[in-house]
């Protein structure tokens, strides 16, 4: 599943509390998340978004965090335990695919945040996410403009549409390299 991936040393930097000033998890994801939801988060690194998502879905919800690096998952799990959220987070190590076939048609929302550009087979990635989502489920893609050109982002969206996704209305402005997509109901 992994092509070029963010090394664990950078994962610690991504947890910097000042990052919340630039990219607030609550502000970014809050409009899409309700208590009790099942949320898929591919590429969570050490959980910058994962822990806030776990708080948002509440005790009856679940966040499925799929990562290609065990070191990232180990730190995420430690942070989740310390925060009292471990029971809401299902961590999975991805190998050849996302490893979420058991979730077919169950996921309410997927958050692909700063990760799709690292996926070597984006078509397979989008097929896996599409299969996991419920009809009407949404996928939010946010890519870093420093790593992803507008042309590359357009190609990413074409691959998502080829997997069956359709554009959805994105509330507010998230960024130039972002899109909200939906699995048709």
ABEGO torsion letter per residue (X at the ends): XBBBBBBAAAAAAAABAAAAAABBAAAAAAAABBBGBBBBBBGAEAGAAAAAAAAAAEAABBBBBBBABAAAAAAAAAAAAAAGAAAABBBBBBBABAGAAAABGABABBBBBGAAAABABAAAAAAAAAAABBBGBBBBBBBBAAABBAAAAAAAAAAAAAAGBBBBBBBEBAEABBBBBBBBX
